[in-house]
Each structure stands twice: as C-alpha cells, then as structure tokens.
Amino acid sequence: IVCASAFVFYQGYKSIAQCPPRDDDEFNKYLLGQAALFVAYVVFSIISAGAFNGWTKSGDVSDCGFCTAMVYIEATLYTLNYILVGFCLFLTWKFEPESNRSLGPRA
C-alpha cells in the first residue's frame, strides 16, 4: 500500500503543480487512485484479518492491555487516514488553477 500511496501522491502533485494547461490524464489517475485508497483505508479500519486490526478486532483482545491499545491506535490511524484522504480528494476535486496567470516576468 505504501507504493500505491506514493504513486498516487506523485500523480496528483505532478498534475496540480504543472502550470496551465493541467494534464487531465494524470489528474484523473490521481482521483481514481485516491478514491481506491479511500476505500482501502475504510476497509482496513473496519476488518480484522491478517495484518489489519480494525475496529472489529477490539472485542477480541480485551484481556491484553497492550494489544488492546495497539488495536485502538491502528484503527484510529486508519480512520484518520481515510478522513484525511477524503478531505484532500474533496479539495483537489474543487481545485481550479488560474487560467490567466502569466508565466513571464512582471512589467
């Protein structure tokens, strides 16, 4: 998931940081990739399978204080991550670069 996150970040940064005109193909890759990561983080924050300790795992580890704390921390981080991803996706969707910006020196 780290490689996917880095790729999605790169696509978004490259498409937004370019001066107008923006490359819509890279921007669409970013939007689709970010939406896929949003879904993945929502699932990871809920499920209890393999290496993912979501909110459903919290009832299984109540006898171990350290394990319970780690489950809550991991699930909280995944939850904060998908909230942040959703917020960034919303801001990026609404972002419109200035089309009349001059690239030359000011007179």
N, C-alpha and C positions, 0 to 999 in steps of 0.2 A: 504494500500500500504506500510505502514511502516513495518508491519510484513513480507510482501513478500520481501522487501528490506533487512531486517535483515537476513532472511533465505538464500537469495541468497549470501549475503556477507559471511555468515558463511560457506556455501558450498565451495565457492571459496577460502576463507582463509584456510580452513581445507585441501583442496586438494592440494593447492600450497605449504603450509608450511610443509607438510609432506616430510620427506626425501625420496629419490627414493626407491622403485617404487611408483609413484603417483597413487592414486585411480582414475581410469578413469571414474567410475560411478559418483562419486561426482563432478569431473571436468565437465562432460557433463551436470549434473544438473545445475551447475553454468552457463555454457554457454547458456543453454536454458532459464534459469531464467533471466539472464541478457539481453538476446535478447527480452524476453517478457516485461521486464521493459523498455527497449529502445522504443519499440512500444507504450507502455502505456504513457510514457513521451512525445513522439511525439504527440500523440492524445490529451493529456491534454494541451499541449502548443497551440494547434490549436482551439479546440472546446470551445463553450460557452454553457455549460449545467450544471445544478446543482451547485455544489461547485467549478467547474473548470472554471476559467476565462482566456481563451486563447486569442490569437491574434484577433479572430473574435469578441470578446466582446468589443474591444477598440472603435469601432464606436458607440456603444450603450450608452456609459457613458460619452460622451463628455461634457455634461452640468455640471458635478460634478468634480471638480479638484482633490479632494482626491480619489474618486472612480477611476478616470482615472489613477492616479498614482499607485494605488494598482493593477489594471488590468495589467498595463505595468510591474510592478515589478514581479507579479506572472507569467506572460507569459515569461518574461526574465529568471526567475529562472528555470522554466520547460525547456526552450530552452537550457540553460547552463547545466542542469542536463542530458539531452539526449546527448549532445555533450560529456560530461564527461563519461557517460556510454558507448558510442560508442568508445571513446578513450581507456578506460580501457578494453573493450571487445577485441579490436584490440591487445593491448599489451599482454593480457592474452592468446589470440589465438597463438601469436608468441612465448610465453614463453616456453623454454625448459630447464628443470633442468639439472644440471651437473650429468651425469650418473656415472662418475668415481670418485665421491667425497668420500673420506674416512671418516667414522664416528668415527674412533678410534683416540687416541692421536697421535700427530706427534712424530716421532722418531728423 
